[in-house]
Amino acid sequence: RVDIGAAWGVASLPGEPGLDAGAMLHAAANGDLAALVVAGVQPTDFPDAVAARESIEAAGFVLSLEQRVSEVTERADVVLPVDLLETQPGHFLNWEHREGRVNRVNKANASPMTDLRALAMLADALGSDLGIRTVKSAKAEFDELGAWDGEVAAAPAEEQAVAAGGDGLVLASWRLLIDGSAANDGADALKATAKPLVARLSPATASGLGLNEGDDVTITAGGGQVTLPLFVEDSMVDGVVWIPGNRAGAGLGELRVTAGETVTVTGGAA
């Protein structure tokens, strides 16, 4: 808090915790937030895609910063188009917080309309000052803050009993490199190279459920269902089912649960 306050040039930050994305959506649906600005995310990116979709629809005003038609643009009151990733300068941080620079493919536009530039213009129109408006200034602010070097709270270690049947299997998931992301819309040749969409079980768990490789299995949780062909994975631990995080047409959020929670697995299509 002290480091951020110093970087922003303020004496102190508010003592009350702020709202994360899920809390913002909930507040907008309840009328506690008057408007939402949504950039580069879809309802299927959230743990509860159904609730995210309903919150965006219920919000009083929605402004979308987007590169292509999406579920959000279809529900937005105003859409501000921004340039594609391959035309924008910038940096990514991976899951290990290692930095990678975006290699611009198209450099014809010397002044691309980045998300940051659009936000700065919006702030200007509202009579405010965002404080940064270029990729270079944003990068400088991130570098000034640096990586957190204080104590980090350990994740809680919870032991879970291995499920004997299809009820109470632990859900594991991860996004594939080529998946149902809106960024792949129209890239049919690229999507044709994607790995097959399957659910994975260990041999013992599959046998206990009377399932064979290639059978359709339905994963049920949180009011949603996903049906995928089964792949029996020798390296899987028992009592766990793995599914891709954002399969084409339905993300993990349609199940309304997150990885680590329990789900029900049955044979056959829903």
C-alpha positions in Angstrom: 0.0 0.0 0.0 2.9 2.4 0.8 4.6 1.6 -2.4 1.5 2.1 -4.5 0.6 5.3 -2.7 4.1 6.7 -3.4 4.0 5.7 -7.1 0.6 7.4 -7.4 1.6 10.5 -5.5 -1.1 10.2 -2.8 -0.7 10.3 1.0 -2.7 7.1 1.6 -5.1 4.7 -0.1 -8.6 3.9 1.1 -8.8 1.5 3.9 -11.8 -0.5 2.6 -11.1 -3.4 0.2 -12.0 -2.6 -3.4 -14.2 -4.7 -5.7 -12.8 -7.5 -7.8 -14.3 -8.3 -11.2 -16.9 -10.6 -9.8 -18.0 -8.1 -7.1 -18.2 -5.4 -9.8 -20.6 -7.5 -11.9 -22.7 -8.3 -8.8 -22.8 -4.6 -7.9 -23.8 -3.6 -11.4 -26.6 -6.1 -11.4 -27.9 -4.8 -8.1 -27.7 -1.1 -9.2 -24.9 -0.3 -6.8 -22.6 0.5 -9.8 -24.1 2.8 -12.5 -22.0 1.5 -15.4 -19.5 -1.1 -16.5 -16.4 -0.7 -18.7 -15.6 -4.1 -20.2 -12.4 -4.7 -22.2 -11.0 -7.9 -23.7 -13.0 -10.4 -21.6 -16.1 -12.5 -22.3 -18.6 -14.0 -19.9 -17.0 -17.4 -20.4 -13.7 -16.0 -18.9 -15.4 -15.8 -15.5 -15.9 -18.7 -13.0 -19.7 -18.2 -13.3 -20.4 -17.4 -17.0 -24.1 -17.4 -16.5 -24.0 -14.9 -13.7 -21.6 -12.7 -15.6 -23.8 -12.7 -18.7 -26.9 -11.8 -16.6 -25.0 -9.0 -14.7 -23.9 -7.4 -18.0 -27.4 -7.5 -19.3 -28.8 -6.0 -16.1 -26.2 -3.2 -15.8 -27.5 0.3 -16.3 -24.9 1.2 -18.8 -22.2 -0.9 -20.5 -19.2 0.4 -22.5 -17.2 -2.1 -24.4 -13.6 -1.8 -25.7 -13.3 -4.6 -28.2 -11.6 -5.8 -31.3 -14.4 -8.0 -32.7 -18.1 -8.7 -32.3 -18.7 -10.6 -29.0 -21.2 -11.5 -26.3 -20.3 -8.2 -24.6 -20.6 -6.0 -27.6 -24.0 -7.5 -28.3 -25.1 -6.3 -24.8 -23.2 -3.0 -24.7 -24.7 0.5 -25.0 -21.6 1.9 -26.5 -18.7 0.0 -28.3 -15.3 1.7 -28.8 -13.2 -0.3 -31.3 -9.6 -0.8 -30.5 -6.8 -2.1 -32.6 -5.9 -5.8 -32.9 -3.1 -7.2 -30.7 -0.7 -7.6 -33.6 -0.8 -3.8 -34.2 -0.3 -2.7 -30.6 2.9 -2.4 -28.7 3.0 -3.7 -25.1 4.1 -6.4 -22.7 2.6 -9.5 -21.2 3.3 -11.1 -17.8 3.0 -14.9 -17.8 1.8 -17.0 -14.9 5.3 -17.0 -13.5 5.4 -13.1 -13.8 8.0 -13.3 -16.4 7.8 -10.5 -18.9 7.4 -10.9 -22.6 7.2 -8.1 -25.2 4.5 -8.1 -27.8 6.1 -8.4 -31.3 4.0 -6.1 -33.5 3.3 -7.8 -36.9 1.7 -4.7 -38.5 3.6 -1.5 -37.9 1.8 0.5 -40.6 -0.2 2.5 -38.1 2.2 4.6 -36.1 -0.5 5.6 -33.5 -2.7 2.5 -32.9 -5.9 2.9 -30.9 -4.9 0.9 -27.8 -7.2 0.1 -24.9 -5.2 2.5 -22.8 -5.5 5.3 -25.3 -9.2 4.8 -25.5 -9.5 4.9 -21.7 -7.4 8.1 -21.5 -9.7 9.7 -24.1 -12.7 8.6 -22.2 -11.3 10.1 -19.0 -10.6 13.3 -20.8 -14.2 13.5 -22.0 -15.4 13.0 -18.4 -13.2 15.8 -17.2 -10.7 13.6 -15.4 -7.0 12.6 -15.9 -6.2 9.0 -16.2 -2.5 9.8 -15.4 -1.1 7.6 -18.2 -2.0 7.5 -21.9 0.8 5.7 -23.6 2.2 2.2 -23.4 5.6 3.6 -22.5 4.2 5.6 -19.5 2.2 2.6 -18.4 5.3 0.3 -18.5 7.3 2.9 -16.5 4.6 2.9 -13.8 4.6 -0.9 -13.6 8.4 -0.9 -13.4 8.3 1.6 -10.6 6.0 -0.5 -8.6 8.1 -3.6 -9.3 7.4 -7.1 -8.0 6.0 -7.7 -4.5 8.9 -8.6 -2.2 7.0 -8.9 1.0 5.5 -11.9 2.8 3.1 -14.0 0.7 0.3 -15.8 2.3 0.4 -19.5 1.6 -2.6 -21.2 -0.1 -4.7 -23.3 2.3 -3.8 -27.0 2.1 -7.1 -28.9 2.2 -7.1 -32.7 2.0 -9.9 -34.2 0.0 -11.0 -37.8 0.1 -10.8 -39.7 -3.2 -14.3 -40.2 -4.6 -15.4 -43.8 -4.9 -17.9 -43.2 -7.7 -19.0 -40.5 -10.1 -20.2 -38.2 -7.4 -17.7 -35.8 -5.8 -14.9 -36.1 -8.3 -12.5 -33.2 -8.1 -12.5 -30.9 -11.2 -9.1 -30.1 -12.8 -8.9 -27.8 -15.7 -6.6 -25.6 -17.8 -7.0 -23.5 -21.0 -5.6 -25.0 -24.1 -3.3 -23.0 -26.4 -5.9 -23.1 -29.1 -9.4 -23.0 -27.6 -12.8 -21.3 -27.8 -11.3 -17.8 -27.3 -13.0 -15.0 -29.2 -9.5 -14.1 -30.4 -9.7 -17.2 -32.7 -12.9 -16.2 -34.4 -12.6 -16.6 -38.1 -9.3 -18.4 -37.9 -10.7 -21.7 -39.1 -7.3 -23.0 -40.4 -5.7 -22.4 -37.0 -8.6 -23.9 -35.0 -8.4 -27.0 -37.2 -5.0 -27.7 -35.6 -6.3 -27.6 -32.1 -6.1 -30.7 -29.9 -9.3 -32.8 -29.6 -11.6 -31.8 -26.9 -11.8 -34.6 -24.3 -12.5 -35.2 -20.6 -9.7 -37.1 -18.9 -10.0 -39.7 -16.1 -7.5 -42.1 -14.6 -7.8 -45.8 -15.6 -9.0 -46.8 -12.1 -11.6 -44.0 -12.0 -12.9 -44.8 -15.5 -13.1 -48.5 -14.7 -15.0 -47.7 -11.5 -17.6 -45.8 -13.5 -17.8 -48.5 -16.1 -16.5 -46.2 -18.8 -14.2 -46.9 -21.7 -12.0 -44.6 -23.8 -14.1 -42.8 -26.4 -17.4 -43.0 -24.4 -19.3 -39.8 -24.0 -19.2 -38.5 -20.4 -21.2 -35.7 -18.8 -19.8 -33.5 -16.1 -22.5 -31.8 -14.0 -22.1 -29.1 -11.4 -23.5 -25.7 -10.4 -26.6 -26.1 -12.6 -24.6 -26.6 -15.8 -23.5 -29.6 -17.9 -20.6 -30.4 -20.3 -20.5 -33.5 -22.4 -17.2 -34.7 -23.9 -15.6 -37.9 -25.2 -13.5 -39.7 -22.6 -9.7 -40.1 -22.8 -8.2 -42.4 -20.3 -5.0 -40.8 -19.0 -2.5 -43.1 -17.3 -0.8 -40.1 -15.5 -4.0 -38.9 -13.9 -4.6 -39.4 -10.2 -7.7 -41.2 -9.1 -10.9 -39.2 -8.1 -10.1 -36.4 -10.5 -11.7 -35.4 -13.9 -9.9 -33.0 -16.2 -11.7 -30.9 -18.8 -10.4 -28.0 -21.0 -11.0 -24.6 -19.6 -12.6 -22.9 -22.5 -13.8 -25.4 -25.1 -15.3 -24.1 -28.3 -18.9 -23.1 -27.6 -18.8 -23.5 -23.9 -16.3 -22.4 -21.3 -15.7 -23.9 -17.9 -17.8 -21.0 -16.5 -20.9 -22.6 -17.9 -20.6 -25.2 -15.1 -20.6 -22.3 -12.6 -17.7 -23.9 -10.6 -13.9 -23.5 -10.7 -11.1 -26.0 -10.7 -10.7 -27.7 -7.4 -14.4 -28.0 -6.7 -16.4 -31.3 -6.9 -18.5 -32.4 -9.8 -20.5 -35.4 -10.9 -19.4 -37.5 -13.8 -21.8 -39.9 -15.6 -21.7 -41.9 -18.8 -23.6 -40.8 -21.8 -24.7 -37.5 -23.2 -26.7 -35.0 -21.2 
